[in-house]
Amino acid sequence: MKKLLLYIFIVLIFCNITLAQSSLPECDGNDKNISKFSIKHFKMVRKWTNCQGTAISPKGGKYIGEFYNGKFNGQGIFTEAGRKYIGQYKNHKRHGLGTYTYANGDIYVGEWKKGLRHGKGTFTHTNGKIEEGIWKKDKLMK
């Protein structure tokens, strides 16, 4: 359990430090205080590249992080309906190291590929059950 908590702590610190120290400039027209989706903002976000900004989805999800060609790319934080992901993105999908907290409190810390759990990771259920190992296409390999 101590190993899991240490791993979670290291990933969260890494993600927060990387976001805070991004060398990318702020995206043109970025509104850090945006609170609701608009078509005007969406059209602007689709043009963002090599910058950091804040975007809101039609369902109310909020992304704060790096963009490339109008897509989440690099370090970012996405929150929606009680769920939160802190970590790396590639081509608008979770890809690389990251921590995903589910709405029910379950937590996955580890590697992602094309939006799926893939690689070394630990899934901690709210009931205390821990699944640790190598994941492939969102499934724990046994």
N, C-alpha and C positions, 0 to 999 in steps of 0.2 A: 504494500500500500504506500509506503514511504517513497518507493521508486516511482510509482505512478504520479504522486503529488509533485515530486521533483520534476518529472518530465512535463507535466502540465504547466508548472511554474516557468520552466525554461522556455517552452514554446510561447507562452503568453508574453513574457518579457521580450523575447526575440522579435515577435510580431509588433509589439508596441514601440520598441526602440527603432526598428526599421521604418515603421510608418512615420515616426517623429523625425527621423533623419533622412527622409527621402530627398534625393537631389533634384527631383522633378519639380518644375514650377507649378504654380496654381493654374488650373484650367481657366481659359477665358470665360468670363461670365459666371464663374462659380459662386453659388450662394450657400455658405456653410450653414445657414439657418433655415434652409428650405424645409417645409413640413408637409407639403402635399404635391401630388403629381400634377403636371400640366404638359400639354402637347408642346407648348413653346419651349419649356425646359428640356423635354425629351429630344426635340430636334437639335437643340444646342449640344446636349451630351453626346449624341451620335457623331459629332464632329471632333470631339476631344481626342487628342493623341499626345502621348509623352507628357502627361501632366497629372496632377492630383486634384480630385474634386469630390463633390457630394451629389448623389443622384437618388431620386425617389421612384419606385416602381408603381404601376397602376394599382397594385394590391396593398401599397403602403410600406413595402420593404425599403430600407434605407441602406445605401452603400456609401462608405467613405473610404477612398483609396485611390489607387493609381489606375489610369486609363491608357489604352492604346487603341487607335482606330475605333473609338466609341465604345469599347468593351472593357470590362473589368480585366485588368492585366497588371500583375505585380502584387504588392501588399495591399490588403484591404480588410475592411470590417463590414459584414452584412448582417442586418437584423430585420426580422419580420415575424410577427405573431408569436412572440416568446422564444424564437429561435435566434441563435447568434453564431456566426462563423468569423473567426479571426485567423487570417493566414494568407497564403499565396493563391493567386488566380492566374490562369492562362486562357486567353481567348474566351472570357466570360464564364469560365467554369473553375471550381475549386481544383487546384493542381499544385502539388508541392506539399509543404508542411502546413498543418493547420489544426485548429481546435474548433469543433462543432458542438454547441450545446443545444440539445433538443428542447422543445417546449415542456416536456415532462421532467426535465432535469438530467436525463442521460447525457453523457459526454463522450465524444470520441476525440482522441488526440493522436495524430499520426500523419501518415502520408495519404495524398489524394492523387488521382489521375483522371482527367476528363470528367470531373464532378463526382467520382465514385471513390469510396475507401479502397485504397490500393497501395500495398507496401506495408511496412512495419507500423503497427498502431495498437492502441489500447482503447477498448470500449468499456466504460464504467456505467453500469445501470444504477438507477436510484435505489434499488433494493440491496446494493452492495456487490452484486455479481460483477466480476471482471473478466472480460475476454481480451486476451493479449496474444499477439502473434502477427503472422503475415496475412494480409487481406488481399484478395484478388477480385476485381469487379464487384465490390461491395459485400463480399462474403469472406468469412474467416476460414482459412485453409486449415484442415485438421489432419 
